[in-house]
Amino acid sequence: MMIDLPDPQAARYQWGQSVWATTDLYNDGSLPDAGEDALLVAAGGPGEIVQVGHHAQTRTPIYMVDFGVAVLGCLEEELAPTPAVAEVDEAAEANLAATEAGPGA
């Protein structure tokens, strides 16, 4: 049986891209100065991709992300792109308009 492995060039995120953690990230023992299982980055914590690599056997993208407190290796499902400023502005304007219209508007 042949297993289709993902294309190693198919990384969802690129070097320099702003992202945020989709889940709490805990120390798996790879940071000796932090306690094992210590919370390192809470879900929603912002970071920046500083390196993109791939697991040698599975060809799964692995992202080195600088979260400010530590650089951590993350999988795609642990990250989400930071919305563009225009998207954030549009959402804020929509929320403001809804608030100004009042309840039931």
N, CA, C and O atoms as a GROMACS GRO file, in nm:
protein
  420
    1MET      N    1   0.084  -0.117   0.000
    1MET     CA    2   0.000   0.000   0.000
    1MET      C    3   0.089   0.124   0.000
    1MET      O    4   0.183   0.134   0.079
    2MET      N    5   0.058   0.216  -0.088
    2MET     CA    6   0.136   0.340  -0.099
    2MET      C    7   0.065   0.451  -0.022
    2MET      O    8  -0.056   0.469  -0.035
    3ILE      N    9   0.140   0.524   0.059
    3ILE     CA   10   0.084   0.635   0.136
    3ILE      C   11   0.126   0.764   0.068
    3ILE      O   12   0.245   0.786   0.042
    4ASP      N   13   0.029   0.849   0.039
    4ASP     CA   14   0.057   0.980  -0.020
    4ASP      C   15   0.105   1.074   0.089
    4ASP      O   16   0.030   1.105   0.182
    5LEU      N   17   0.228   1.119   0.080
    5LEU     CA   18   0.281   1.214   0.177
    5LEU      C   19   0.262   1.355   0.124
    5LEU      O   20   0.267   1.378   0.003
    6PRO      N   21   0.238   1.450   0.214
    6PRO     CA   22   0.221   1.588   0.168
    6PRO      C   23   0.347   1.641   0.102
    6PRO      O   24   0.459   1.602   0.136
    7ASP      N   25   0.327   1.730   0.007
    7ASP     CA   26   0.438   1.796  -0.060
    7ASP      C   27   0.512   1.883   0.042
    7ASP      O   28   0.449   1.966   0.108
    8PRO      N   29   0.643   1.866   0.058
    8PRO     CA   30   0.715   1.945   0.158
    8PRO      C   31   0.712   2.094   0.130
    8PRO      O   32   0.739   2.175   0.219
    9GLN      N   33   0.679   2.132   0.009
    9GLN     CA   34   0.670   2.274  -0.024
    9GLN      C   35   0.533   2.332   0.011
    9GLN      O   36   0.511   2.452  -0.005
   10ALA      N   37   0.441   2.248   0.057
   10ALA     CA   38   0.304   2.290   0.080
   10ALA      C   39   0.281   2.347   0.220
   10ALA      O   40   0.171   2.335   0.274
   11ALA      N   41   0.381   2.407   0.278
   11ALA     CA   42   0.365   2.466   0.411
   11ALA      C   43   0.262   2.579   0.403
   11ALA      O   44   0.267   2.662   0.313
   12ARG      N   45   0.170   2.581   0.497
   12ARG     CA   46   0.063   2.681   0.500
   12ARG      C   47   0.116   2.820   0.536
   12ARG      O   48   0.066   2.920   0.486
   13TYR      N   49   0.218   2.824   0.623
   13TYR     CA   50   0.271   2.952   0.670
   13TYR      C   51   0.413   2.970   0.620
   13TYR      O   52   0.484   2.873   0.592
   14GLN      N   53   0.455   3.095   0.610
   14GLN     CA   54   0.587   3.129   0.557
   14GLN      C   55   0.670   3.203   0.660
   14GLN      O   56   0.617   3.259   0.756
   15TRP      N   57   0.802   3.203   0.639
   15TRP     CA   58   0.895   3.274   0.725
   15TRP      C   59   0.852   3.421   0.732
   15TRP      O   60   0.820   3.482   0.630
   16GLY      N   61   0.852   3.477   0.854
   16GLY     CA   62   0.819   3.617   0.875
   16GLY      C   63   0.671   3.643   0.895
   16GLY      O   64   0.633   3.756   0.928
   17GLN      N   65   0.587   3.542   0.876
   17GLN     CA   66   0.443   3.561   0.888
   17GLN      C   67   0.401   3.570   1.034
   17GLN      O   68   0.452   3.496   1.119
   18SER      N   69   0.309   3.660   1.063
   18SER     CA   70   0.253   3.672   1.198
   18SER      C   71   0.144   3.568   1.216
   18SER      O   72   0.058   3.551   1.130
   19VAL      N   73   0.150   3.501   1.329
   19VAL     CA   74   0.052   3.397   1.362
   19VAL      C   75   0.013   3.409   1.507
   19VAL      O   76   0.070   3.491   1.580
   20TRP      N   77  -0.084   3.330   1.550
   20TRP     CA   78  -0.119   3.321   1.692
   20TRP      C   79  -0.143   3.175   1.726
   20TRP      O   80  -0.178   3.095   1.640
   21ALA      N   81  -0.125   3.142   1.853
   21ALA     CA   82  -0.143   3.005   1.901
   21ALA      C   83  -0.292   2.974   1.911
   21ALA      O   84  -0.368   3.052   1.969
   22THR      N   85  -0.334   2.862   1.854
   22THR     CA   86  -0.474   2.823   1.860
   22THR      C   87  -0.507   2.743   1.985
   22THR      O   88  -0.623   2.719   2.016
   23THR      N   89  -0.405   2.704   2.056
   23THR     CA   90  -0.421   2.624   2.177
   23THR      C   91  -0.313   2.664   2.276
   23THR      O   92  -0.212   2.722   2.238
   24ASP      N   93  -0.334   2.633   2.404
   24ASP     CA   94  -0.228   2.656   2.502
   24ASP      C   95  -0.108   2.570   2.467
   24ASP      O   96  -0.124   2.453   2.432
   25LEU      N   97   0.012   2.627   2.475
   25LEU     CA   98   0.135   2.554   2.444
   25LEU      C   99   0.214   2.533   2.573
   25LEU      O  100   0.250   2.628   2.642
   26TYR      N  101   0.240   2.407   2.604
   26TYR     CA  102   0.308   2.369   2.727
   26TYR      C  103   0.448   2.318   2.698
   26TYR      O  104   0.477   2.272   2.588
   27ASN      N  105   0.536   2.327   2.798
   27ASN     CA  106   0.672   2.276   2.784
   27ASN      C  107   0.669   2.124   2.780
   27ASN      O  108   0.618   2.058   2.872
   28ASP      N  109   0.722   2.069   2.673
   28ASP     CA  110   0.730   1.923   2.659
   28ASP      C  111   0.864   1.869   2.709
   28ASP      O  112   0.898   1.754   2.685
   29GLY      N  113   0.938   1.955   2.778
   29GLY     CA  114   1.069   1.916   2.828
   29GLY      C  115   1.182   1.972   2.744
   29GLY      O  116   1.299   1.958   2.781
   30SER      N  117   1.150   2.035   2.632
   30SER     CA  118   1.255   2.087   2.544
   30SER      C  119   1.312   2.221   2.592
   30SER      O  120   1.415   2.265   2.542
   31LEU      N  121   1.246   2.285   2.689
   31LEU     CA  122   1.300   2.408   2.749
   31LEU      C  123   1.340   2.378   2.892
   31LEU      O  124   1.256   2.381   2.982
   32PRO      N  125   1.468   2.350   2.916
   32PRO     CA  126   1.512   2.307   3.049
   32PRO      C  127   1.495   2.412   3.158
   32PRO      O  128   1.489   2.377   3.276
   33ASP      N  129   1.488   2.540   3.122
   33ASP     CA  130   1.474   2.645   3.223
   33ASP      C  131   1.331   2.664   3.270
   33ASP      O  132   1.305   2.734   3.368
   34ALA      N  133   1.238   2.601   3.202
   34ALA     CA  134   1.096   2.608   3.242
   34ALA      C  135   1.055   2.471   3.296
   34ALA      O  136   1.108   2.368   3.254
   35GLY      N  137   0.964   2.471   3.389
   35GLY     CA  138   0.919   2.345   3.445
   35GLY      C  139   0.850   2.258   3.341
   35GLY      O  140   0.784   2.309   3.250
   36GLU      N  141   0.865   2.129   3.354
   36GLU     CA  142   0.798   2.037   3.262
   36GLU      C  143   0.647   2.059   3.274
   36GLU      O  144   0.595   2.072   3.384
   37ASP      N  145   0.579   2.063   3.162
   37ASP     CA  146   0.434   2.087   3.152
   37ASP      C  147   0.394   2.230   3.190
   37ASP      O  148   0.276   2.257   3.209
   38ALA      N  149   0.490   2.322   3.203
   38ALA     CA  150   0.459   2.462   3.233
   38ALA      C  151   0.393   2.527   3.111
   38ALA      O  152   0.433   2.501   2.998
   39LEU      N  153   0.293   2.610   3.135
   39LEU     CA  154   0.229   2.685   3.027
   39LEU      C  155   0.329   2.788   2.975
   39LEU      O  156   0.376   2.874   3.050
   40LEU      N  157   0.361   2.780   2.847
   40LEU     CA  158   0.457   2.873   2.786
   40LEU      C  159   0.386   2.985   2.710
   40LEU      O  160   0.426   3.102   2.719
   41VAL      N  161   0.282   2.949   2.636
   41VAL     CA  162   0.207   3.047   2.557
   41VAL      C  163   0.060   3.011   2.567
   41VAL      O  164   0.021   2.898   2.537
   42ALA      N  165  -0.022   3.105   2.609
   42ALA     CA  166  -0.166   3.082   2.617
   42ALA      C  167  -0.227   3.092   2.477
   42ALA      O  168  -0.175   3.162   2.391
   43ALA      N  169  -0.337   3.021   2.456
   43ALA     CA  170  -0.409   3.030   2.329
   43ALA      C  171  -0.436   3.176   2.298
   43ALA      O  172  -0.479   3.252   2.384
   44GLY      N  173  -0.411   3.215   2.175
   44GLY     CA  174  -0.427   3.354   2.134
   44GLY      C  175  -0.298   3.433   2.138
   44GLY      O  176  -0.293   3.546   2.091
   45GLY      N  177  -0.192   3.374   2.196
   45GLY     CA  178  -0.064   3.444   2.204
   45GLY      C  179  -0.005   3.467   2.066
   45GLY      O  180  -0.001   3.375   1.984
   46PRO      N  181   0.042   3.591   2.039
   46PRO     CA  182   0.096   3.623   1.908
   46PRO      C  183   0.240   3.576   1.892
   46PRO      O  184   0.316   3.570   1.989
   47GLY      N  185   0.275   3.543   1.769
   47GLY     CA  186   0.412   3.502   1.739
   47GLY      C  187   0.446   3.531   1.594
   47GLY      O  188   0.364   3.579   1.517
   48GLU      N  189   0.570   3.500   1.560
   48GLU     CA  190   0.617   3.520   1.422
   48GLU      C  191   0.697   3.398   1.380
   48GLU      O  192   0.784   3.350   1.454
   49ILE      N  193   0.668   3.347   1.260
   49ILE     CA  194   0.741   3.233   1.205
   49ILE      C  195   0.885   3.276   1.179
   49ILE      O  196   0.908   3.373   1.106
   50VAL      N  197   0.983   3.206   1.238
   50VAL     CA  198   1.123   3.240   1.215
   50VAL      C  199   1.196   3.132   1.135
   50VAL      O  200   1.307   3.155   1.088
   51GLN      N  201   1.132   3.016   1.121
   51GLN     CA  202   1.192   2.910   1.039
   51GLN      C  203   1.084   2.808   1.007
   51GLN      O  204   0.997   2.780   1.089
   52VAL      N  205   1.092   2.752   0.886
   52VAL     CA  206   0.999   2.647   0.844
   52VAL      C  207   1.082   2.526   0.804
   52VAL      O  208   1.174   2.536   0.723
   53GLY      N  209   1.048   2.412   0.861
   53GLY     CA  210   1.115   2.288   0.827
   53GLY      C  211   1.012   2.178   0.809
   53GLY      O  212   0.891   2.204   0.810
   54HIS      N  213   1.061   2.055   0.792
   54HIS     CA  214   0.971   1.941   0.774
   54HIS      C  215   1.025   1.822   0.852
   54HIS      O  216   1.146   1.800   0.857
   55HIS      N  217   0.936   1.745   0.911
   55HIS     CA  218   0.973   1.620   0.976
   55HIS      C  219   1.026   1.528   0.866
   55HIS      O  220   0.960   1.513   0.763
   56ALA      N  221   1.140   1.468   0.887
   56ALA     CA  222   1.208   1.391   0.782
   56ALA      C  223   1.124   1.273   0.731
   56ALA      O  224   1.123   1.248   0.611
   57GLN      N  225   1.057   1.202   0.818
   57GLN     CA  226   0.984   1.082   0.774
   57GLN      C  227   0.844   1.113   0.723
   57GLN      O  228   0.803   1.059   0.620
   58THR      N  229   0.771   1.199   0.792
   58THR     CA  230   0.632   1.226   0.754
   58THR      C  231   0.619   1.345   0.661
   58THR      O  232   0.513   1.366   0.601
   59ARG      N  233   0.724   1.424   0.647
   59ARG     CA  234   0.726   1.546   0.566
   59ARG      C  235   0.623   1.647   0.614
   59ARG      O  236   0.578   1.732   0.538
   60THR      N  237   0.587   1.638   0.742
   60THR     CA  238   0.494   1.732   0.804
   60THR      C  239   0.566   1.864   0.829
   60THR      O  240   0.676   1.863   0.883
   61PRO      N  241   0.505   1.977   0.792
   61PRO     CA  242   0.570   2.106   0.821
   61PRO      C  243   0.582   2.128   0.972
   61PRO      O  244   0.488   2.103   1.048
   62ILE      N  245   0.698   2.175   1.013
   62ILE     CA  246   0.725   2.215   1.152
   62ILE      C  247   0.768   2.361   1.147
   62ILE      O  248   0.855   2.399   1.070
   63TYR      N  249   0.704   2.441   1.231
   63TYR     CA  250   0.730   2.585   1.231
   63TYR      C  251   0.801   2.624   1.360
   63TYR      O  252   0.755   2.590   1.469
   64MET      N  253   0.911   2.697   1.348
   64MET     CA  254   0.975   2.757   1.464
   64MET      C  255   0.913   2.896   1.476
   64MET      O  256   0.923   2.979   1.386
   65VAL      N  257   0.847   2.919   1.591
   65VAL     CA  258   0.772   3.042   1.610
   65VAL      C  259   0.827   3.117   1.731
   65VAL      O  260   0.839   3.062   1.840
   66ASP      N  261   0.860   3.244   1.709
   66ASP     CA  262   0.908   3.329   1.818
   66ASP      C  263   0.786   3.394   1.883
   66ASP      O  264   0.722   3.482   1.825
   67PHE      N  265   0.754   3.349   2.005
   67PHE     CA  266   0.641   3.404   2.078
   67PHE      C  267   0.684   3.514   2.176
   67PHE      O  268   0.604   3.558   2.258
   68GLY      N  269   0.809   3.556   2.168
   68GLY     CA  270   0.858   3.660   2.258
   68GLY      C  271   0.917   3.601   2.385
   68GLY      O  272   1.026   3.641   2.427
   69VAL      N  273   0.847   3.508   2.447
   69VAL     CA  274   0.897   3.443   2.570
   69VAL      C  275   0.984   3.324   2.537
   69VAL      O  276   1.069   3.284   2.617
   70ALA      N  277   0.964   3.265   2.419
   70ALA     CA  278   1.041   3.149   2.375
   70ALA      C  279   1.017   3.125   2.227
   70ALA      O  280   0.915   3.166   2.173
   71VAL      N  281   1.112   3.058   2.163
   71VAL     CA  282   1.094   3.011   2.026
   71VAL      C  283   1.054   2.865   2.038
   71VAL      O  284   1.128   2.784   2.093
   72LEU      N  285   0.936   2.832   1.985
   72LEU     CA  286   0.882   2.697   2.000
   72LEU      C  287   0.856   2.633   1.864
   72LEU      O  288   0.823   2.701   1.767
   73GLY      N  289   0.873   2.502   1.859
   73GLY     CA  290   0.837   2.426   1.741
   73GLY      C  291   0.688   2.396   1.745
   73GLY      O  292   0.638   2.347   1.846
   74CYS      N  293   0.616   2.426   1.637
   74CYS     CA  294   0.471   2.410   1.634
   74CYS      C  295   0.427   2.338   1.506
   74CYS      O  296   0.493   2.347   1.403
   75LEU      N  297   0.316   2.269   1.517
   75LEU     CA  298   0.252   2.208   1.402
   75LEU      C  299   0.148   2.305   1.346
   75LEU      O  300   0.107   2.399   1.415
   76GLU      N  301   0.105   2.283   1.222
   76GLU     CA  302   0.008   2.375   1.160
   76GLU      C  303  -0.119   2.389   1.241
   76GLU      O  304  -0.173   2.499   1.252
   77GLU      N  305  -0.167   2.280   1.299
   77GLU     CA  306  -0.294   2.286   1.373
   77GLU      C  307  -0.282   2.364   1.504
   77GLU      O  308  -0.384   2.393   1.567
   78GLU      N  309  -0.160   2.397   1.546
   78GLU     CA  310  -0.140   2.477   1.667
   78GLU      C  311  -0.132   2.626   1.637
   78GLU      O  312  -0.115   2.707   1.728
   79LEU      N  313  -0.144   2.663   1.508
   79LEU     CA  314  -0.127   2.802   1.466
   79LEU      C  315  -0.243   2.848   1.379
   79LEU      O  316  -0.312   2.768   1.317
   80ALA      N  317  -0.263   2.978   1.375
   80ALA     CA  318  -0.357   3.041   1.283
   80ALA      C  319  -0.296   3.173   1.239
   80ALA      O  320  -0.222   3.236   1.315
   81PRO      N  321  -0.325   3.215   1.116
   81PRO     CA  322  -0.268   3.342   1.070
   81PRO      C  323  -0.329   3.459   1.146
   81PRO      O  324  -0.447   3.458   1.180
   82THR      N  325  -0.248   3.560   1.171
   82THR     CA  326  -0.298   3.683   1.231
   82THR      C  327  -0.376   3.756   1.123
   82THR      O  328  -0.326   3.773   1.012
   83PRO      N  329  -0.500   3.799   1.154
   83PRO     CA  330  -0.578   3.868   1.050
   83PRO      C  331  -0.509   3.996   1.005
   83PRO      O  332  -0.441   4.063   1.082
   84ALA      N  333  -0.529   4.028   0.878
   84ALA     CA  334  -0.475   4.154   0.825
   84ALA      C  335  -0.543   4.270   0.897
   84ALA      O  336  -0.656   4.257   0.944
   85VAL      N  337  -0.475   4.382   0.906
   85VAL     CA  338  -0.527   4.499   0.976
   85VAL      C  339  -0.661   4.541   0.916
   85VAL      O  340  -0.751   4.580   0.990
   86ALA      N  341  -0.676   4.533   0.785
   86ALA     CA  342  -0.802   4.573   0.720
   86ALA      C  343  -0.917   4.485   0.770
   86ALA      O  344  -1.027   4.534   0.793
   87GLU      N  345  -0.891   4.354   0.786
   87GLU     CA  346  -0.996   4.263   0.835
   87GLU      C  347  -1.035   4.299   0.977
   87GLU      O  348  -1.154   4.299   1.011
   88VAL      N  349  -0.938   4.331   1.060
   88VAL     CA  350  -0.965   4.368   1.198
   88VAL      C  351  -1.043   4.499   1.201
   88VAL      O  352  -1.139   4.512   1.278
   89ASP      N  353  -1.004   4.597   1.119
   89ASP     CA  354  -1.074   4.725   1.113
   89ASP      C  355  -1.219   4.708   1.069
   89ASP      O  356  -1.308   4.771   1.126
   90GLU      N  357  -1.244   4.622   0.969
   90GLU     CA  358  -1.380   4.598   0.922
   90GLU      C  359  -1.466   4.537   1.032
   90GLU      O  360  -1.581   4.577   1.052
   91ALA      N  361  -1.410   4.440   1.104
   91ALA     CA  362  -1.484   4.376   1.213
   91ALA      C  363  -1.513   4.477   1.324
   91ALA      O  364  -1.623   4.478   1.380
   92ALA      N  365  -1.416   4.562   1.356
   92ALA     CA  366  -1.435   4.662   1.461
   92ALA      C  367  -1.543   4.762   1.419
   92ALA      O  368  -1.626   4.801   1.501
   93GLU      N  369  -1.542   4.804   1.294
   93GLU     CA  370  -1.644   4.898   1.246
   93GLU      C  371  -1.783   4.835   1.250
   93GLU      O  372  -1.879   4.902   1.287
   94ALA      N  373  -1.794   4.708   1.214
   94ALA     CA  374  -1.923   4.639   1.218
   94ALA      C  375  -1.974   4.628   1.361
   94ALA      O  376  -2.092   4.648   1.387
   95ASN      N  377  -1.884   4.596   1.454
   95ASN     CA  378  -1.922   4.587   1.595
   95ASN      C  379  -1.966   4.723   1.649
   95ASN      O  380  -2.063   4.732   1.724
   96LEU      N  381  -1.895   4.829   1.612
   96LEU     CA  382  -1.929   4.964   1.656
   96LEU      C  383  -2.066   5.005   1.602
   96LEU      O  384  -2.147   5.061   1.675
   97ALA      N  385  -2.093   4.976   1.475
   97ALA     CA  386  -2.222   5.011   1.414
   97ALA      C  387  -2.335   4.937   1.483
   97ALA      O  388  -2.441   4.994   1.508
   98ALA      N  389  -2.313   4.810   1.515
   98ALA     CA  390  -2.416   4.730   1.583
   98ALA      C  391  -2.442   4.785   1.724
   98ALA      O  392  -2.557   4.790   1.769
   99THR      N  393  -2.336   4.827   1.792
   99THR     CA  394  -2.349   4.882   1.927
   99THR      C  395  -2.423   5.014   1.924
   99THR      O  396  -2.510   5.038   2.009
  100GLU      N  397  -2.391   5.099   1.828
  100GLU     CA  398  -2.456   5.230   1.817
  100GLU      C  399  -2.602   5.217   1.779
  100GLU      O  400  -2.684   5.300   1.819
  101ALA      N  401  -2.637   5.112   1.702
  101ALA     CA  402  -2.776   5.092   1.661
  101ALA      C  403  -2.862   5.050   1.778
  101ALA      O  404  -2.983   5.070   1.777
  102GLY      N  405  -2.798   4.992   1.880
  102GLY     CA  406  -2.870   4.951   1.999
  102GLY      C  407  -2.934   4.813   1.985
  102GLY      O  408  -2.934   4.754   1.877
  103PRO      N  409  -2.987   4.763   2.095
  103PRO     CA  410  -3.045   4.629   2.091
  103PRO      C  411  -3.171   4.624   2.005
  103PRO      O  412  -3.250   4.719   2.001
  104GLY      N  413  -3.188   4.512   1.936
  104GLY     CA  414  -3.306   4.491   1.853
  104GLY      C  415  -3.304   4.566   1.722
  104GLY      O  416  -3.404   4.565   1.649
  105ALA      N  417  -3.192   4.631   1.688
  105ALA     CA  418  -3.187   4.708   1.563
  105ALA      C  419  -3.157   4.618   1.446
  105ALA      O  420  -3.149   4.664   1.333
   0.00000   0.00000   0.00000
